[in-house]
């Protein structure tokens, strides 16, 4: 299996910039707060790439379609690493206590099949935590640039999860308009640099301001998400459970 991003893993500048991106910092802090109180059991981080959400631990399993990403990550964090296809997960049925899948499903053409396979591998009572981009009316250049098949409608996504068998939903707002505006402008900048043949490796003068901006902007966006009404939210976080089926009465 290969990924369109494999060629970038040899670019140390790209790797450094990606893991300082404000939206990654924003999601990682939010999900860390949601995962903090869970038991120290196996946690599978699906689609982790080189920017994992799950905390580094011997009980954490990082999975991604890119073998290069898994090789890179294995040299930097503790855990287990597996190259995989989200529609054909290499885990036994009802063997996994918890799954996190952050900013991944929108890149998967057959997202319902992927969610069904996640449901299959989760133990009864197992927990799924996802983040996805919200509202189709926000779909624009930045979504196309990073390969999104869609942005989700919250009621449709919850209905799909319920139809698969998930219950006990917790919904949190992860980001609002400030995230969308900044992401749009950044992708426009990267596209412009690519057209000029500069990519991410030059000029280097903007690296320091880039890092400072992303650190500060991630905190601004976190504050904004808390006060943003749902119609303006751009990224949503959902936690739900695979509720054990009721046993038939004797």
N, C-alpha and C positions, 0 to 999 in steps of 0.2 A: 504494500500500500504506500502511496506517496501523497503528498499534499502540495498545493500550489505555493505554500510558504516555505517548503524545504530549503530552497536556495537562499533564503534569508537567514538561516541559522548559522551560516558562516560569517555573517555580518555582525560583528560584536556591537557596533554602534546601534544598529536596529534593535538588537536585544536589549540594550541598556535603555533606549528610549521607550520601547514598548512597555517595559515593566515599571516605568515612571509615569505612564499615562494616567491622567486624572480619573478617567472612568474606571480603570482597573483598580486604582487605590480606593475609589468610592465603593465599588462592589465588594472588594475584599474586606473592608472594614465592616460593612453591613452584614455580610455573611459570617464573618468571624463572631460577631455578637450573637447571631442566631445559632451558631454551632457550638458556642462556648460551653453550654450546660449539658450537651449530649454525652452519653456514656462513652468510655474509651474503647469503642468497638471499631470494626472495619468501616472505613468511609471511602467510597469510590468517587473520585473527581473525574467526571466524564467530559472529554473535550478540553482538558487542562492546557494543552499546548505547552508553551514555555512560561505561561503566566498562571500558575495554579491558584485556586481559591482555597482548597482544603489545607489545613495546617500540616506542615511536614511532620511525619510520624512513621514509625515502622508499620503501623496498622492502616496507613493511608495508601490507597491504590490510585495511581494516576493513569488515566487512559486517554489516548488520542489517536487519530487516524495516521498521524505522522510518526514513523519510527525515528526520524531525525530529532523531533521534538522530545521524544521519550529518552533518547540517548543523551541529549543535552541536559535535560532535567535531572536525570539519574546521577549526573556528576555534581549537582548543586544542592539537592535536598534529599532528606531521608524519606524512604517510602518504597513502594513496589511500583513497577512501571510496565505497561502493556500497550502495544499498538493494537487498535481495534476499530471495528466498524460499528457505529452507533445503532445500526439496524440489525446487527448480528453479534450481540454481546457475548464474549467468551466466558460467561459465568454460569454456574449451575442455577437451576430454578430454585427460587426462595433461599438463596445462599448469602445475600448481602443485607446488612442491617440499615444502611443509609447511603444515599446517592446525592451528590451535588452536581448540577449541570448549569453553568453560568454563561450566558451569551453564546449558546451553542445551537439550540433548537432552530433558530431562525436561519442557520446555515445548512440545515438538513432538509432535503427536498421532501422526504417522506417522514415528516415529524411525528405523525400519529403512530406509525409503525415503531419508531424509536421509543416513544413513550410506552407503548405496549410491551416492548422488550425490557424496558426499565422496570415496569410493573412485574414482569415475569421473574426477574432476578431478585427483587426485594422480598425479604422475609415478611410474613404476616406481622403487621405493626410497624413495618419498615418505613423510613422517612425519605421523601424526595424534596429537595430544595432546588428551585430553578430561578434564574433571572432571564427575562426576554425583553426586547424592545416593544413598546406599546403604541397602539393607534396607527392604522394604515394611513391616515391623513398626514402623518409625519414622514412617510416614505419618500426619500429624495436622493440626491447625489451620493451622500455619505453611505446610505444603505447599499446602493448599487456598487460603490467602490469597494466595500468590504465583503460583498457577496451574500447579502441577505436575500433570502427568497421571500420574506414577508416581515411585516410588523403585526403584532397580535391585537385582537380585540379581547379584552379581559373576560367578558361573559362567554365568548366562544371558547377561549382556552380553558376556563373552569369547567364548562360543559363537556369538553373533550376529555379532560382529566376524570371527571365524574363518570362518564360513560365507560372509561377504561377500568374504573374501580377505585379510584382515589377518593378519600374523604378527609374530614377535619382540616379544612383549609385555613391558612393564615396568610394574609396578603399585606405586603409592605411596599410603600412607594420608595423607589431607589434613586430616581433622578427626575428632573423637570426640564424646562425649556433652556436653562443655561447650559445643561449638558448637551442638548441637541445643537444649539448654536455653535458651541465650541468645537464639537465633533465635526460639524459641517465645515467650519473654517479650516480646521486642521487637515481634513481630507482634501480640501481644495488646494491647500498649500503643498501637501505631499504630491498630489497629481501634477501640480505646476513644476515642482522640482524634478519629478520623473520625466516630464516632457523636455526639460532642459538638460536631461542626462546627469543630474546631480544626485538623485536619490536621497538617502538619509546620511551619506557619509561626508558630504561637503555642501555648503560651507559649514565649518565647525563653530562659528561665532555664536550661533543661536542655541547651542546645547545647554549652556548654563541658564539663560532665561527660560528655555523650555522646561527645565526641571523645576525651577522656582515657581513658574506659572502653574504647572500641573499640581504641585504640592498644595499651593494655596487654593487653586480652583476646586480641588476635590473636596475641601472643607466647605467652601461656599456652596457647592452643589448639594452636599449632604444637608446643609441647613435649608436650602431651597426646597428639597424634596419633602421635608417635613411639613411645609406650609402650602405646597402646591395642590390645587384641586385635581381630582382624578382625571378630568378631561385634558389637562395639560401635562400629565405625567408622561415621561418618555421611556423609562425603564421600570419594570415592575418585578417584585420578588414574591414568589409563592412557595409556601411550605405545605406539604400535605402528606397523608399517610395511606399505606395499604392496610385497610382495616380487615382483620380476619373475618372470613365468611362465617355467618351464623350456622351452628351445627343443627341439622334437622332434629326435631324433637322425637323421642322414642315413641 
